Amino acid sequence: MTVALPPPAGHPCDVRIGAADVRRLETATRAFRALDYRHGGGSCRDAVQIMLPCAELMLRGVVRAKVVARLWSAVGDLHNLSGWASFDEGKPELALAAFRRALELAKVAGNDELVANVRYRIGRLYLHHDAVDEAAGQFERGQAAADRANSMLARAILSANLAWAQARRGDAAAALTLLHAAKSEFASAGPAPPPWSAFFGETDLAAMIGTVHVELAQRVDVRYCGSAIDSLTIAVEAYGPAMTRSRSLTQILLATGHALAGDLDRALRIGEAAIEVVTELRSERTKQRMSPLAAAAARYPANADARELVDRIGRLRGAAGLGQVHRDVFES
């Protein structure tokens, strides 16, 4: 896939940057983000890293006043994508560094909606690595930024993810209250979301509802499986090929819900379908997210379907070279 890059500078201070240059940067970021959604972070991260120095040089050019804030936001969002792709590739240190730069640029631009999105993504990284308190703190700071931006969509994204963190803590009341808030905020969101938030439509909301309920089924009461399966089934059926990674993650959760409910035949069938997709994705995160499914299936050691699912996940993770996730990355 070819993406037109902004022109490189012979001497950055002599380069004039206009709206057309910023549009090219935004277009390239959208194209790379589409690759990330469809094929995983490994499909675009190297190209994004090559593009970043050129994007940073644009900040040192002669920029027309009316496009300054838009330029800062565009470069910030490219760092935001770099962080997300690095996270997906299993490189949390690099991801955090990219997210920090994205926050700096978003703040300079006065773009609180982008600040909220970066906070959401940092929170997801922490949550993936079981740093639940740190994740919740990022989601809450993101909510404050969303309020400053008056963005109900950003608020909905953050409320849904904070619900996930509360479910991870085993606080069902707080998680369900936040899910209710996320539904209301989503219903109040305006049209034409910014590119970094455009992924969050009705399908992703359904996936988040199912995610929270699976978490509650694991940690609070297995009876949450019923509502989890209903929401996740809707999401799996609605995700198209443009959102392959999201669909695979949702399949993993759906298989986990069926395993927790004791429906091991469906858990195996859906889990195997997820494994087939995951093996094609350039995403370490999807492989890492198989662990709860393996743990749910391992509750039934006498069942052949459960044993087969655990074995298949073990082979997948072994082939990927996935070891223990360490939290010391986040202690600096």
N, C-alpha and C positions, 0 to 999 in steps of 0.2 A: 504494500500500500504506500503510495507516494503522498507526502504532505508538504505543501509549500511552506518553507521557513521564512521568517522575517529576514531581510538582507543583513549579512554580517557587516560590521563596521570596521573600516580601516583605522579610524580614531574615534572612539565613542562620542567624544564631546562635539564632533563635527557633524554627526548624523542628525537629520531632522526626522522626527517621528510624528506621523499624523494618524488620523482615524483609520485609514486603509491599512496601515501597518499593524495597528492594534486588532483590527478585524481578522487579519491573517493569523495572528497569534491565537485569537479566540477560536477560529475555525480549526486550526491544528490541534488545539486542546480538545475540542469536541470530537475530532476524529480519533485521537488517541484514547479518549475516554470510552468511545464506542468499542474499540478493540478490547479494552480492559473488561467491559461488561460481557462481551461475547466470548473471549478466549482466555481471560485471566491477566493478572498484572505482568506476567512474564512476556506477554505478547507485545507490550508497548514500553516497558520501563526503560530499556536501553535507549530507545529513540527519544524518549522524554529527557533522559539525562544528557543526551547530545544536544538537545534543543535548549536546555536551561541556560548555559552560558550566553548564548546569543540573546535570549530573552532578558537576562540580567543586563547585558550591554545596552539594550533599548532604554533602560532606566537612566542611563548616563547621557543619553542623547539630548538634542534640543527638542523639547516636547511642547506642543501647543497647549495652552492652559486648559482648553475645554476637553482635552483627552487625557490629562494627567492622571486623574483618579481612575479612569477606566483602564489605563495602562498598568497602574499599580495593581489593580484587581486582576487583570489578565495574567500578569506574571505570578501573582500570588496563587491564582487558581492552578497554574501549571505546576507550581510547587505542591499544591494540595493534591493534584493527581499523582505526582511523583511519590508523595508519601503513601497514598492509598495503594499504588502499584507495588511499592516496596513492602508494605504490610502484607499484601496478598502473596508476594514471593517469599515470605518468611524472613524478612530483613527488618526487624523492629527498630534497631538503632538508627538505620538510615531513614526509616519512615518518620521517626520522631524528629530528626533533624530537619527533614523537609517540611513537616507540619509547623515547626517553630518558625521557619522562614515564611511560610504561607501566612501565619498569624501576623508577623511583623508587617508584611506588605498589605494585608487586609486592613489592619489598624491604621496604617499611614493613609490608605485610600479612604478611610472613613466608611468602609463597607462592612457594617455589622452583620449583614446577612451572610457574607462570606465567612466572617469570624465565627458565626454560629455553626456553619457547615464544617469548618476545620475542627472546632471543638467536638462536634459529633464524631468525626472520624478518629480523632485522638482517643475519645472515649471508647469507640469500638475496638481500637487496638488494645487498650488496657483491659477491656472486658474479655477479649479473646484470650488474654494471658492471665485471667483470673485475678486481676487487680481491680476488684469490684468497687472498693471505696474510691480509688483514683478515677475509675470510669464514671461513677456517679457524679463526682465533683466536676468533671469535664462537661457532662451533659447539663448539669445545673448552670454552669457558666455559659454554656451555649444557649440555654433558655433565656438568660438575661440579655445576651446579644440579640437573640431573635425578637425579644420584646422591644429593644431599642430600635430595631429595624422595622418593627410593626409587621413582621412576616409570620403569618399563621401557619404556612407550610413548614417553615423552619422549626417553629414551635411544635408542630405535630410530630416531626421526625425526632426531635429531642425528647418529647414526652413518651413516645413509644419506646425509645431506647432506654430511657430512665426506668420505664416499667420493666424492661428486661433485667436491668441491674437490680431492681427491687425483688424481682422474682428469683434471681440468683441468690439473694440474701434470704429467701424464704418468706418474704413479707407479702402475702397474697393480697391483703387489703390495699396496701400502697400500690402494688403493681396493677391491680384492676382499676383503681381510681385513676391512675395515670393513663391506662389504656382508654378509659372513657373520655378523658381530656383530649387524648390524641385524636380520637374519632371526631369530636366536636371541632377541634382546631383544623383538622383536615377538611371538614365540611365547609369551614369558613374561609379557606384559602382562596386566593385570587387566581386568575388565569396567568399564563405565560411565566412559569417559574424560571429562575436562573438555571444555567446548564448544570451546575453542580448539585442542584436539588431536583432536577426534572425526573430522576429515576423514581421518585416516591409518589406513585399513583395508587389507585385502589388495590392493585395487585400486591404492591409492596406493603401496604397497610394490612391487608389480610395475612400476609406472611409474618408480619410482626406480631399480630394478634395470636397466630398459631405458635410462634416462637415463645412468647411469654407463657402461654398455656402449657407447652411442653416442659418448660423450665419448672413451672409450678407442679406439674405431674411428677417430675423427678424429685422435687425437694419438699413438697407439701402434701399432695394427695393425688393418687393415680386417677381419680375421677375427673381431673382436668383434661385427661386424654381425649375425651369425646369432643369437646369444643376445639381442642388443638387440631384434631384430625379434620374436622369440618373446614376450618379456616385454611389449613395448609393444603388440603385437596383443591380448594378453589384457587389458591395461588399457583400451585404446580400446573394446573390446567390452563391458567391464564398467561403464564410467562411464555413469551415467544423466543425465537432463536437469538434475538438481539440481547437477551438477558440470560444467556446460558448459565453463567456462574450462579446468578441468583436462583435460577430454577434448580440447579444441582444442590445448593445449600438447603433449599426448601424441601427437596426430596429426602435429603438426609434427616431432616427434622421430622418429616412425615413418617419415614420408616421407624424413627425412634419412638414416635407416638404409638404406632402399631405394636412395636415390641413391648413397650411399657404396658399396653393394654392386653398383652398376651396373644395377639393375633400375629403369630410368628411367620405364617405362610406369606401374608401380605408384607410384613416387615422385610422378609428375605427378597421378595419380588421387587419391591420399591428400592430397597437398599442396593440390590444388584444393578438396577437401572441407574441409580446415582453413581455407583462405582464406575460404570462404563463411561459416563460423562466426565467424571472427575479425572480419569486417566488421560482424557484428551485435552483437559484444560491445563494451561500453564499457571497453576495456582497451588501453592503449598497450603494455603489457608483451608481450602476445601478438604484436603487430605487430613489436616489436623482436626477439622470439625467432625471427623468420623468417630472420634473417641467416645462421645456420649452414646452413639448408636451401638458401638461394641459393648459398652458397659451395660446398656439395657438388655441386649441379647444375651449377655453372659449370665443374667439372672436365671436362665433356663438351661443349665448344662446338660440336662437329659434330653433336650429337644434337638433333633437333627438339623432342622432349619436354623435354629439359633446357633448351633455350633458351626454350621457352614458360613453364616454371616460373620461371626467372630473371626473365623479363619481367613475369609476373603479380605476383611478389613486389615487384619494383621499382615497379610501378604502385600497389600497396597501400601501400607505405611512402611513396611520393611523395604520395599523397592524404592520408596521415596527417600529413605535414609532419615526418617523423622525420629528424633530422640526426645528426651525430656525437655520441656519448655522451661526456661529459666526466667525468674522474675527480676534478677539483678540488673537487667537492662533498664528497669524503670526506677531504680533507686537513686539515680544521679540527679 
